[in-house]
Amino acid sequence: MKKQLGVRNCMYPMPTVLAGSNIDGKPNYCTVAYVGILDNSIISISLSKTRYTGAGIKQNGTFSVNYPPTSLVERADWCGIVSGRNEDKSAVFENFYGTLKTAPMIRECRLNMECRLERIIEFPGHDVFAGEIVETWCDEDCLSGAGVDFGKIDPMLFSSGGERGYWRLGERFADPFSAGKNFKP
């Protein structure tokens, strides 16, 4: 038996990332769980219009997406609790810059993507920033023959559903585009 839940977004868990932007030449980071894939090299982050990080993205036309490991939960969560308008977040992490020179990235995060802003999609309470990935950076010890080993990345996941909280990645259990080959309807 199914139970109606009303209008409820259940697209969780989602990766928790730290979006980075320079504001007046200084790194700032914001915790984001509303992230998505729009195309092979285009990703999106959705920020409340009140988020200070959005001003930096608009100012420079660039941003970064940084995957904090679960060991950084306190610092990552803090970056979502306080505003860069009131707190200097530039010293919370070791910053580095890549190809774009204006998208600050976090060295302690094992996976980083620097993005060039493609467009902004405006909603009443949020701006969705669509960015083209210009370069991806990954700690060498988090790579395997297939590419990025997300088990080693140990990403933070966020759920806003009934079990609201931060979660860890579970185990890999099947191969995509292969698991269904033996299915016979």
Secondary structure as GFF3:
##gff-version 3
##sequence-region A 1 185
A	DSSP	beta_strand	14	15	.	.	.	ID=ss1
A	DSSP	beta_strand	17	23	.	.	.	ID=ss2
A	DSSP	beta_strand	26	32	.	.	.	ID=ss3
A	DSSP	beta_strand	35	39	.	.	.	ID=ss4
A	DSSP	beta_strand	42	48	.	.	.	ID=ss5
A	DSSP	alpha_helix	52	60	.	.	.	ID=ss6
A	DSSP	beta_strand	62	67	.	.	.	ID=ss7
A	DSSP	three_ten_helix	70	72	.	.	.	ID=ss8
A	DSSP	alpha_helix	73	81	.	.	.	ID=ss9
A	DSSP	beta_strand	95	96	.	.	.	ID=ss10
A	DSSP	beta_strand	105	106	.	.	.	ID=ss11
A	DSSP	beta_strand	111	122	.	.	.	ID=ss12
A	DSSP	beta_strand	126	138	.	.	.	ID=ss13
A	DSSP	three_ten_helix	140	142	.	.	.	ID=ss14
A	DSSP	beta_strand	143	144	.	.	.	ID=ss15
A	DSSP	beta_strand	147	148	.	.	.	ID=ss16
A	DSSP	alpha_helix	150	153	.	.	.	ID=ss17
A	DSSP	beta_strand	157	159	.	.	.	ID=ss18
A	DSSP	beta_strand	165	167	.	.	.	ID=ss19
###
